[in-house]
């Protein structure tokens, strides 16, 4: 049965924590779905984790939709959230509605994610039946304005600003909220105060859920951030497999009889 936004809110009420992972293609979406990951985020982190950009800023709507379609073809049960890329929703409310709708209509996503306090747009989308996941704290699309990937919400004034944003986004109708790069104490305060689930990344252990970038989890990233934990070393596994294949080709031992047609 497909996970819905109502399941996430029910889990918060029950005290059931859950995981969210990024997914960018069909095979990994299928594997993650079969592994029981309930929420898959087609993140704009596609930009620097798959497409080779330095930041998330260059990724386009067409690139995001292309990969969202692949993920939704692979996921049979998970809630799939499309991450709206930079300048796909900031220019105008109308453009934001149009692009959010494309994630559902063309991409097959169940919901979209917006960075920052996009209150009017969030309210309009929810009224139109497009579920919205919010995102506050360290918002990567604002990396230049923040002066780099820095922890946000340190100090009373900064913490209060993020807490106020969280409450406003909730009031606007978001079904969940990503808290990224904020002190654990602030995340605990926000999580306790909100009726919707918080999803932490670099926000300590007190959130209702946790999300990580898949490449970091699998050990594929060259320079994973402090907030990430590698649960495998696929970078090493892939390199070993490639070297072994090349060595067998050079030695003439592949293909052998077991891998040859007659």
C-alpha positions, 0 to 999 in steps of 0.5 A: 500500500502506498504511503501517504502524507496522512501516514506520516502525520499519524506516525508522529502522533504514535511516536513512530520514527521513519527514514527518508532517502534521496533517490535519482533513478529507477533501480535504486528507487526500486531497491529502496522501495523494496527495503521499506524506505517509506519516503523517497526524495528526488532531491535537487542534490541530483545536481552535485551528487549525480550530474557533477555540478558544484552546487544544487543551483544549476539543476533545471526543471527538465532534469528534475522531472526526468529523474523524478519520472524514473524514481516513480517508475521504480517506487511502488509503495513509497511516498515520492517527493519532488524537490523544486529547483532554484528559480522554479518557484521564486519568480512568481506564485503562478510559475511556482504553481505551474512547476509544482503541478508538473512534478505531479502531472509529468513526474508522477510525484506525490508531493513537492518540497520548497526551501524557505518560508514560501508561505503564500505559495505553500497555501495556494498549492495545498488549496489546489491539492498539491502536498508541500514539504517545507525546509528551513535552516540550512537551505542549500539554494541560499548557499551564497547568501549564507556564506557557505554551508554553515549551521543555522540557528545559533544564537537566540535571534537566529533560533527564533527566526527559524522557529517562527518560519517553522510555525508559519510554514506549518500554518500555511499547510505543509504536511512535514518539515525538513530541518537542516543544519540546525542545533539539536536543541533547536530541532528538539524545540521545534519538533515538540511544538509542531503537529507535523513531522520534522525530518532532520538532516544535521539537526540532531536525534530529536526529529520525527524522521531523518533524511540523508543523501543516498550517495553519502549512505552508500559511501559513494561521496568523495567528501561527505559532510559531518552530518552524514554516515556511510553505511556501506563502501560502494565506492570501494566495491565498484572500484574493486569490481571494475579493476577485477573485470579489466584484469580478467579481460586483459588476461583473457579469462573473461568471458569463460565458458559459463558466459559464452553462447554456442 
